[in-house]
Amino acid sequence: MVASGDSSRAYRSSLRERQADETRRRVIEAAGVLFSAHGFQSTTMAAIAREAGVSTETVKATGGKSDLLIAAFERTFAGVEGEASLTDTPVAGDLLSLSDADFRAGVVVAIAGANARGHALWTVVLGAALSDEAVSAALTTILANRRADYRRLVSELARRGALVEDPDAVADTLSFLLSPEGYQHLVVQSSWSAPQYRAWLCTMLTAAVGSVGA
């Protein structure tokens, strides 16, 4: 039997955790908005606090500027924070459950969506890495994870029947073609529509690995 006092303490503890998670979410989202709009150097902790509706001390307790930038990018691009592979996210699990006929289209939609959400912050991360050691170290990890993710993608495509003679070279090619930088150039700078961009991704994927199930 659980004493009523224990139940009350557990409830308060759970409530505090939810409140802390909500505050962190607000701070990181605010940081992402400001970093995207004004860049890394010009965004201050005080400005993030105003955007999030919290104190500057609360922002500092959430993390330093470099931590907030990386967290904002991870949440925006992948939907979760941390250094885990994208292949371990729920989205990847959903893709793996698709039939061969739908898998490639699902991959394209997922990549296009991630690039649409994260391209602006990705540009900020690349710029900040030139002068901030913490961001530079995080960028190295992000790029290593991206390389590993594309190798897993190529492996899965091969398992589903795609003809892949040099998996590492194909993975590196896809990492380049399907990158946020490509989205920035084609959609943002060249004004491609979202459907046009997704169609191009499909073409590039097919050119690299052939037809899934072939």
Buried (B, 14 or more C-beta within 10 A) or exposed (E): EEEEEEEEEEEEEEEEEEEEEEBBEBBBBBBBBBBBEEEBEEBBBEBBBBBBEBEBEBBBEBBEBBBBBBBBBBBBBBBEBEEEBBBBBEBBEEBEEBEBEEBBBBBBBBBBBBBBBBBBBBBBBEBBBEEBEBBBEBBEEBEEBBBBBBBBBBBBBBEBEBEBEEBEEBBBBBBEBBBBBBBBEBBEEEEBEEEEBBBBBBEBBBEBBBEBEE
